[in-house]
């Protein structure tokens, strides 16, 4: 997967109904290229489907966590770009204070979560992370 694939995944994660023409305008790629990339990612299993999540599905998630991320030097844009491309990252927030980013992660089980954390820690520019697994959600507001 390259930067274009990560950009497409990030945009689709934010809005699974986004038009191919909008993705093309956002990325600077042609509509044909975007369509081909999406088709390839569906075929190879990178994209498993296009759906919405309701509150009850959120409560049924395998493992959900908050991961605080500290970035080295001037790598923030590159790190954010890579994190947005990870399907397990449901939301990414820039912050002030000790942590540069807070990522909301969702994974199917602890082994998958461990692998996702390993992949995150290998991203160039990430100095350190701190993870908190979410045990119970009492309220969800959108």
C-alpha positions in Angstrom: 0.0 0.0 0.0 1.3 3.4 -0.9 0.3 7.0 0.2 -2.6 7.1 -2.3 -4.1 3.9 -0.9 -3.7 5.3 2.7 -5.5 8.5 1.6 -8.3 6.6 0.0 -8.8 4.4 3.1 -8.7 7.4 5.4 -11.4 9.2 3.4 -13.6 6.1 3.1 -13.2 5.5 6.8 -14.5 9.0 7.5 -17.3 8.7 4.9 -17.9 5.3 3.2 -20.3 7.0 0.8 -17.9 9.5 -0.6 -18.0 9.8 -4.4 -15.1 8.6 -6.5 -15.0 12.0 -8.1 -14.6 13.6 -4.7 -11.8 11.1 -3.8 -10.1 12.0 -7.1 -10.3 15.7 -6.4 -9.0 15.2 -2.8 -6.0 13.1 -3.9 -5.2 14.6 -7.3 -5.6 11.2 -9.0 -7.9 10.4 -11.8 -11.3 8.8 -11.2 -10.2 5.7 -13.1 -7.2 5.4 -10.8 -9.3 5.8 -7.7 -11.8 3.2 -8.9 -9.0 0.8 -9.8 -7.4 1.2 -6.4 -10.7 0.7 -4.6 -11.4 -2.4 -6.7 -8.0 -3.8 -6.0 -8.3 -3.2 -2.2 -11.7 -4.9 -2.2 -10.3 -7.9 -4.2 -7.2 -8.3 -1.9 -9.3 -8.0 1.3 -7.9 -4.7 2.4 -11.4 -3.3 2.2 -13.8 -5.9 3.6 -17.0 -3.9 3.0 -18.7 -0.5 3.1 -21.0 -0.1 6.0 -22.1 2.1 8.9 -21.7 1.4 12.6 -24.5 1.9 15.1 -24.2 2.4 18.8 -25.1 -1.3 19.5 -22.3 -2.4 17.1 -19.9 -0.1 18.8 -20.6 -1.8 22.2 -20.1 -5.2 20.6 -16.6 -4.4 19.2 -13.9 -6.9 20.2 -11.2 -4.6 21.5 -11.4 -0.8 21.6 -8.7 1.4 22.9 -7.3 4.9 23.1 -3.6 5.2 22.1 -1.6 8.3 22.9 1.2 8.9 20.6 4.4 11.0 20.9 6.0 12.1 17.6 9.7 12.9 17.1 10.5 16.3 15.6 8.9 17.3 12.4 7.3 13.9 11.5 3.8 14.9 12.6 2.3 15.2 9.1 3.9 11.9 7.9 2.8 10.0 11.0 -0.8 11.4 10.8 -1.0 10.4 7.2 0.2 6.8 8.0 -2.2 6.5 10.9 -5.2 7.6 8.9 -4.5 4.8 6.5 -4.7 2.1 9.1 -8.2 0.5 9.1 -8.1 -0.1 12.8 -7.7 3.6 13.5 -11.3 4.8 13.8 -10.5 8.4 14.8 -7.3 10.4 15.0 -7.0 13.6 17.1 -4.1 16.0 17.3 -3.6 17.3 20.9 -1.5 19.6 23.0 0.5 18.7 26.0 2.6 15.5 26.4 1.0 13.6 23.5 0.9 14.7 19.9 -1.9 12.4 18.8 -4.7 10.4 20.4 -5.9 7.5 18.2 -9.1 5.6 18.8 -8.6 2.0 17.8 -10.9 -0.9 17.2 -9.8 -4.5 16.6 -11.4 -7.9 16.6 -9.4 -9.4 19.5 -6.3 -8.9 21.7 -3.9 -10.6 19.3 -5.0 -8.3 16.5 -4.8 -5.3 18.7 -1.2 -6.3 19.7 -0.3 -6.6 16.0 -1.9 -3.2 15.3 0.2 -1.6 18.1 3.3 -3.2 16.7 2.6 -1.7 13.3 1.9 1.7 14.8 5.2 1.6 16.8 7.1 0.8 13.6 5.9 4.0 11.9 8.9 6.3 11.4 8.7 9.3 13.6 6.8 7.7 16.5 8.8 8.0 19.7 6.5 6.4 22.2 2.9 5.3 22.8 0.6 4.6 25.7 -2.5 2.5 25.3 -5.7 2.3 27.3 -8.2 -0.5 26.5 -11.8 0.7 26.8 -13.7 -1.8 29.0 -17.3 -0.4 28.9 -19.0 2.4 27.2 -21.8 4.1 29.1 -22.7 6.9 26.6 -22.1 7.6 23.0 -23.0 10.9 21.5 -22.6 12.1 17.9 
